[in-house]
């Protein structure tokens, strides 16, 4: 459970750094998300979930 809280904290830290350093670029990036189909976002999300799971599995074993 401790690792999950640390991972969430790192996620928030990285997101915060991006918005703090590049606010206008982040706005443009979020506007571009509207142009991407839901199925493409879903597929990309699943790919990242699988990659994250594989990384965690190998680091923990």
C-alpha positions, -999 to 999 in steps of 0.1 A, spaced: 0 0 0 29 23 8 42 19 -28 9 28 -43 8 61 -23 43 68 -34 34 61 -70 4 84 -68 26 111 -52 51 108 -80 23 111 -106 10 143 -90 45 157 -88 52 150 -125 18 164 -136 24 195 -114 58 201 -128 45 200 -164 17 225 -157 41 248 -138 68 248 -164 48 247 -196 13 260 -190 5 272 -225 19 239 -241 -3 219 -217 -34 239 -227 -26 232 -264 -21 195 -257 -54 192 -239 -72 210 -267 -57 185 -292 -72 156 -271 -106 166 -284 -95 156 -320 -86 121 -310 -112 94 -312 -124 77 -280 -113 43 -293 -77 56 -299 -76 70 -264 -89 38 -249 -63 17 -268 -35 40 -258 -47 38 -222 -47 0 -222 -12 -1 -237 0 22 -209 -17 0 -183 -1 -31 -197 33 -15 -199 30 -2 -163 19 -37 -151 49 -53 -168 73 -28 -154 59 -33 -118 60 -71 -122 96 -72 -132 107 -47 -106 89 -65 -78 102 -100 -88 
